[in-house]
């Protein structure tokens, strides 16, 4: 028996070698083909040219930012307080973290709930579901400056929240909502129905099934969406200039007034994030060196986010 | 008790799902309610077809900005789309594996870089180069188009790549078996089959380019006058809002919101054609 299978393996191996020799394609063959069809040579050249341009652009851009920026990173750029001498970006970094956390606080639960409704509860062919899909698609296409203007009209002016963390955070939350909904939806759909059936079969209710069985197995997919959203928040500037404003300090708790208003005070004060900080540096035109350094920090954040998201994606495909 | 919780949570999920509808409705309402009165006060024709934007003299014509947005976007498409499609063809059919595993993350990284960093790069690198070659300020339609072309490159490459990978390999193999070269097979059998996917990517790129603000503000020159050459400075619709919103008041502010309304309508048209295309494909 073993001998027979060994024999077939040998035959297969021989066939593979034969196929390799038949399909062998040397440079000479290639040139012969090009002589026969010059168009192919032209197309080949164009493809290689485009690839080179793309590679050179990416490498040059990242290299330029790093090489010009790293020498400009100085300790005084990371002092706790901003003033026009040290032009510290530390307050902006802290504000970026706060802004990201706040926006995610609004957008992630709502986005996940929304996706749960779409995947687990809505009946097939529901008219409302298609309306929700269309509006979510619309939201993801709206330019950030339009979000900024909307946030300005609604939160800053109409609700009287002024330029503040909360105005900016809610504006950004609306902006990233479609992203969270879409990635969560995909993650939920990928959970096999047998999980749900098993849970129902053991007597669990719908709600319990969703929270204990479906959601935990969808976590990596949801996480990937959240990481993408963080990238968008960190890089956003147009939507924040007219909602969160450009004050270069970390908001402080109030000292006068009632306890509640003291605690809420930071939410209602203006704060610039790192991207807005960079815009402010550039529009003032005096701080090119500091702008170089800020670009490096932003780039490093983006690289980190990309690495983390590819790790999460790898984990996703492994399962 | 459990039953109450089930029903309660069902409504919580339902309301969350309705939030995107509410958000779109709110955005439409607040933009239109603030933009339309200003547009009517200026006169819709005078506003959209007016060639002069001089808020101090009460002239609010946004035709230069509409043209600016269209020219810059068109330029980005002309440069970025062929480059992106060819690069995607390289990645799917010509690329050795080790290069692919470097190129793919690099292009994904390009997609994640904040637009303000692109603007900075354009200002520091592309603008001086343009100054050297063509003289003048170096800021203008061409500079903005090149920068935007780099920005939409990841979108075009990503969508084209997945469209090309979705083409059944038998198309390519069949063409090869009929004696066509590798290049001819890719370009005349696989690529046409991926046409609608690529087209959807191009529309997505147009949407990104027309809505881009911070990068364009840095390199387009921002003169609110009718552009007369490919090198002349332009102001896009988005730039108009960012530049003047900080100090605008009354009718001027209304006119800027009306500018956003025009931009919004542009984007809606682009989005609708995108989803129509996607539906036709499905």
Interface residues (C-beta under 8 A of the other chain):
Chain A: X33 X34 X36 X37 X39 X40 X41 X43 X44 X46 X47 X48 X49 X50 X51 X53 X54 X55 X57 X58 X59 X61 X62 X64 X65 X68 X109 X110 X111 X113 X114 X116 X117 X118 X120 X121 X122 X128 X131 X132 X134 X135 X136 X137 X138 X139 X141 X142 X143 X144 X145 X146 X147 X149 X150 X152 X153 X154 X158 X174 X177 X178 X181 X205 X206 X207 X231 X234 X235 X236 X237 X238 X241 X242 X275 X278 X279 X282 X288 X291 X295 X298 X299 X302 X303 X305 X306 X310
Chain B: X2 X5 X6 X9 X10 X12 X13 X14 X16 X17 X18 X19 X20 X21 X23 X24 X26 X27 X30 X31 X34 X82 X83 X86 X87 X89 X90 X91 X94 X95 X103 X105 X106 X107 X108 X109 X110 X112 X113 X114 X115 X116 X117 X119 X120 X121 X123 X124 X125 X150 X153 X157 X181 X182 X183 X184 X186 X187 X207 X210 X211 X212 X213 X214 X218 X238 X241 X242 X245 X246 X256 X257 X260 X263 X264 X267 X268 X270 X271 X274 X275
